[in-house]
């Protein structure tokens, strides 16, 4: 009885009923081609026309695909200057530049965040309101609203764009005023 069971299992394995197909998931096509002499088949006549030598063709598609990841670049250059060196009322002073790029078709989002919500005085709680203009983006931070979020529809809309400051320190207390603005870019997917 054991021999019959073993023989049956061996037979099933040899015919592929138990062992899985090693080519599973592969596309496969096979066509038998014969070198025949025309529609009737037999004969050794090759013919003189090179087009006659192709008697069978096989074709299968080869799919090629890949995903390019979202990548963003940001460069911020600070001119490192005293913004009040020419006077207390400053308008359109170039204090640096920004270049930003994301390889997304829908553009990118720019977020600007002020640490202080204005130019903070180093000796008191005084704040000076100011505006930063970067291309078409105008950012005026305040204590209540320290963030600006703006969508840029073109992938290369910010390329070496000047950052311009407008601030009026008329009547301000003596001392140093400063703020740090963090600029962030994110691709819109």
LINNORPE-V176784 format. One record per residue. N is the residue number from 1. RES is the residue in one small letter. PHI is phi in whole degrees, 0 to 359 (none if undefined). PSI is psi in whole degrees, 0 to 359 (* if undefined). Layout:
BEGIN
{{N/RES/PHI/PSI} {N/RES/PHI/PSI}}
END
This chain:
BEGIN
{{1/x/none/321} {2/x/295/323} {3/x/294/323} {4/x/292/315} {5/x/299/315} {6/x/298/317} {7/x/295/321} {8/x/294/318} {9/x/294/319} {10/x/297/319} {11/x/296/317} {12/x/296/320} {13/x/295/319} {14/x/294/330} {15/x/268/7} {16/x/81/16} {17/x/275/341} {18/x/249/317} {19/x/282/126} {20/x/293/153} {21/x/292/125} {22/x/290/342} {23/x/261/15} {24/x/301/134} {25/x/90/349} {26/x/267/146} {27/x/273/135} {28/x/215/137} {29/x/219/141} {30/x/223/136} {31/x/221/133} {32/x/275/128} {33/x/244/138} {34/x/240/144} {35/x/272/94} {36/x/245/170} {37/x/259/59} {38/x/107/192} {39/x/297/333} {40/x/283/340} {41/x/105/281} {42/x/294/169} {43/x/107/160} {44/x/258/5} {45/x/291/114} {46/x/275/331} {47/x/82/160} {48/x/264/346} {49/x/277/124} {50/x/300/335} {51/x/292/337} {52/x/286/342} {53/x/284/343} {54/x/268/112} {55/x/252/342} {56/x/209/150} {57/x/227/149} {58/x/225/136} {59/x/221/144} {60/x/219/143} {61/x/284/148} {62/x/242/113} {63/x/273/134} {64/x/237/125} {65/x/207/161} {66/x/190/155} {67/x/253/127} {68/x/268/124} {69/x/287/157} {70/x/291/130} {71/x/228/138} {72/x/233/148} {73/x/233/143} {74/x/217/132} {75/x/227/126} {76/x/238/125} {77/x/245/130} {78/x/258/127} {79/x/283/351} {80/x/49/65} {81/x/227/160} {82/x/277/111} {83/x/292/341} {84/x/257/14} {85/x/293/336} {86/x/255/2} {87/x/145/169} {88/x/276/339} {89/x/256/106} {90/x/249/132} {91/x/222/122} {92/x/68/28} {93/x/284/123} {94/x/286/110} {95/x/256/359} {96/x/170/193} {97/x/214/160} {98/x/226/137} {99/x/232/130} {100/x/219/145} {101/x/205/140} {102/x/226/143} {103/x/273/34} {104/x/260/144} {105/x/290/334} {106/x/268/8} {107/x/88/208} {108/x/212/165} {109/x/252/131} {110/x/253/129} {111/x/241/128} {112/x/244/129} {113/x/231/126} {114/x/267/134} {115/x/291/321} {116/x/253/344} {117/x/78/20} {118/x/157/179} {119/x/280/112} {120/x/273/137} {121/x/281/138} {122/x/283/348} {123/x/242/359} {124/x/206/186} {125/x/270/8} {126/x/294/142} {127/x/234/138} {128/x/256/128} {129/x/289/144} {130/x/212/166} {131/x/230/134} {132/x/252/131} {133/x/246/123} {134/x/232/103} {135/x/55/238} {136/x/269/4} {137/x/264/129} {138/x/238/121} {139/x/239/117} {140/x/239/93} {141/x/288/156} {142/x/215/170} {143/x/300/324} {144/x/281/331} {145/x/224/93} {146/x/266/358} {147/x/241/150} {148/x/225/131} {149/x/239/127} {150/x/222/133} {151/x/268/134} {152/x/249/113} {153/x/286/342} {154/x/255/137} {155/x/297/330} {156/x/240/32} {157/x/290/336} {158/x/248/89} {159/x/236/105} {160/x/52/53} {161/x/267/136} {162/x/291/142} {163/x/258/116} {164/x/248/136} {165/x/252/137} {166/x/233/124} {167/x/206/145} {168/x/241/112} {169/x/257/18} {170/x/299/128} {171/x/81/5} {172/x/283/155} {173/x/291/152} {174/x/295/145} {175/x/136/182} {176/x/269/136} {177/x/241/134} {178/x/208/161} {179/x/205/156} {180/x/240/126} {181/x/250/124} {182/x/263/128} {183/x/251/132} {184/x/229/140} {185/x/238/145} {186/x/217/131} {187/x/293/139} {188/x/268/115} {189/x/267/*}}
END
